[in-house]
Amino acid sequence: MPNETILKLKEMIEHSDNIVFFGGAGVSTESGIPDFRSTDGLYHQEYDYPPETILSHTFYRKKPEEFFRFYRNKMLALDAKPNAAHLKLAQWEREGKLKAVITQNIDGLHQAAGSKKVLELHGSVLRNYCERCHKFYDARTIQNSQGVPRCTCGGPIKPDVVLYEEGLDMGIMQEAISFISQADVLIVGGTSLVVYPAAGLIDYYRGKKLVLVNKTPTARDSAADLVVAGNIGEIFAAL
């Protein structure tokens, strides 16, 4: 990892009090949470259907037992701990440098690390609600249930995550756009920037300090002001 790239990034961060971070699955993989699209990720596991099918609204309605079998097995990593990237972002927020974390992840690790302003584009496995009476249930309840988890009222409990075919929360999207459009430094980490509409968010950035941190090249490397290749946890630990 070229030190000059790290030094450039360090300098950007030192001279800014308006940083916004936008992160994807790569931020969580170093905490042991599998990435959907990597070669050793969920797409290469053995199931009767591909994960994109199982994690769709249609599948959830048609085959809820199979949905929850996969969901418990693959989506709930409740013992995962925040890594150096999560911790550094929380530190920057405490120091008044970072304004918001915008994440595609659903694991709640940013909050576990101490981040306060976290915009979860795809929801969170930590929140679950009865579809009938809207009573709240935590993730352990889902993990410890059998078949389709049921509320005390008898209604089915649905995780508060955005499934394929479901729309993103437009209030959260608008807030993310607002933070990004006003940011001085925008750091995009752990995402290949191929999943829309989330990937389109960086189009709202108007500044001159777009930083991309990822293990592999992304769709937007040519548009970035700084590209840092490598593991995000290691890179952030060096800042």
N, C-alpha and C positions, 0 to 999 in steps of 0.2 A: 504494500500500500504506500504510494508516494507521500512522503511527509508534507510536501508543499501543498498538496490538496487539503490535507487535514489542517495545516496552518492557515490556509485561505478561509476555510470554513470557520475555524476558531476566531479569526479576525472579524468575519461577518457577524458572528454571534456576539462577540464582545462589544461591537459598536451598534448593536440594535436593542431596542426595547419594544419591538413590535414584530415578533417572530410568530408565524403560524406553522404548525406541523400537520401534514396530511399523510396518514400511514395505511398500509395494507398488511396482508398476511405475513410478510417477511418480518414484521416487527414481533410477531408472536411465535414464529417457528423456533427462535432461540430460547423460548420458554418451554419448548417441547410440544407445541401445538401444531399438528400437521397442516401444511398448506394444500389447498385444493389442487392447485395447478402444477406443482413441482413434480418431478419424476418419481419421487418417493412419497408423494402426497396421496390424498384420498382417492383420486381418480384411478389409482392403480391397485386399489384394494379389491378383494373379491366380494361382490354383491350381485344380486340378480339384475339390478338396474344401476345405471351410472348415477353418481351422487347428484348431478344436476337434475335428473328426473326425480329422485327420491326427495330432494329438497325443494320441490315445486309445490305450489298451492294446490294444483290438481291432484298430485299424488297424496298430499296430506289429507285431502278430502276423501279420496277413493280407497286408499290403503293405509289408514292411520296406524294400525299395529306395526306394519313394516316400516313406516316412517319413524315411529318412536324407537323401534329396535335399532335402526341405523343411528338415529339422533343420540340415544343414550351411549352407544358404543363409540361414535366418532366425533360428536360435537361437544360433549361435556368433558372438558379437561379441568375439573374443579380443583385439582391439587397443583396446577401450574402456578409458578411464581413470576412476578415481574422481573425482567432482565435489565441490563445496564441502560438500554435505550429508554425504557419506560421511566426508570429512575432519574435519568438525566433530564428528560422533558418535565417531570414534576419539579425538579430542582430549578430549572429555568423559569417555570411559572412562579414559584415562591420568590425568586429573585426579581420578579417583575419584567422579565425579558420576553416570556412567551405568553401570547394572548389566548390561544386555543389549540387543542388537539382535535383534529377531525379524523375519525377512524372508520375503516371498513370492517374492523374486527368486532366480534360479538362476545369476547371473553372477559371483559371488565378489568383487564390487567392495568390499564392506564389509571383507573380509579384506585385499584389496589396499591399502586405505586405512590399515590398521593395527588394525582392530577385532579383539579376541580372542574375546569372548563373543558369537558369532553363531549364532542358531538358524535354520537354513534349513528352513522348512516344506515347501518343494517340491523340496529337493535341490539339486544343483549340476551344471552342465555340465562342471565341471573334474574330476569324478570319473566314471570309466567302468569297468565290470567285465565280465569274461567270464562269460557265464551258465552255462558248464560248469565252469570251474576257479577262477573268481573272481579271476583275475589283474587287477591294476589297470592302467588306461591313462589317459593325460592327454588333454585336449581337442584338442591339436594332432594327436594320432594319429587321432582321429575326423575332424578337418577334412581331413587329408591322405589319408584312405582313399577307396576307391571302393566303390560299392554298399553291401552290408552289411559293416561292419567285422568282421574275424575275428581271433581270438586266435591265438597260436602253436600252441595245442592244437587249433585248428579251430573252436572254439565261437564263437557270435556275441557281440559286445561290446555291452552295453546301457548307455546313459547313466544315471547315478544321479539321475534327475529323476522326480518324481511325475507320471505321465501322467494324463489324464482316465480315470476308472473305477478308478484305483488309490487305495488308502487312504493317508492321511498316516501318518507314523511317530508312533505314540502316545507313545513316550518323549519325543520332541521336543515334541509337543503338551502333555504334562503339565508339562514344564519351562517352556514358554512361559506356561502358566496360572499356575504358581507365581510366576514373575517378575512377571507382570501383577497378580496378586492382592495382591502385597506392595509394589507400586510406590507411590511418593509422587506423582510426575508421570508420566503416560503420554502420550507424543507419538505420534500416528498420522499418518503422512505418505505422500503419493503413492499413496493407495488410495481408491477410491470406496466401499469396504466393502460390496461386493455379492457377493463370492465366498466361499461357505461351504465347509468349516467355519471357515476362517481368520478371516472377518469376525466370527464369533461370539466370538472371543477377548476382545474388549473388554468383553463382558458380565461378565468375571471381575474387572474393575477396581473397586476399592472406594473409591478416593480421590476427591478433590474438585478434581483438576487434570487433567482430560482435555482435551488440546489436539489439534485436527484441523488439519493443514496440507495443503492440496490446491488445485490450480488451479481446480477446479469444486466445486460443492456435493456433499456426501456424504449417504448415507442416515442418518447419525447426527449431523448438525450441531446439531439441536435438543437433543441430549443432552450436547453438549460444553460445557465451562466456558470455552473460548477457541477461536475459529475464525480461522485465519489463511489468507487466500486469496492464492494466487500460486505462483510457481515455488519449489520447496523449496530448490534450490541458492542462489538469491538471498536467500531468507529466512534460511537458516542462515548464510550469509556475513555477514549483518548482526548476528548474535548475538554 
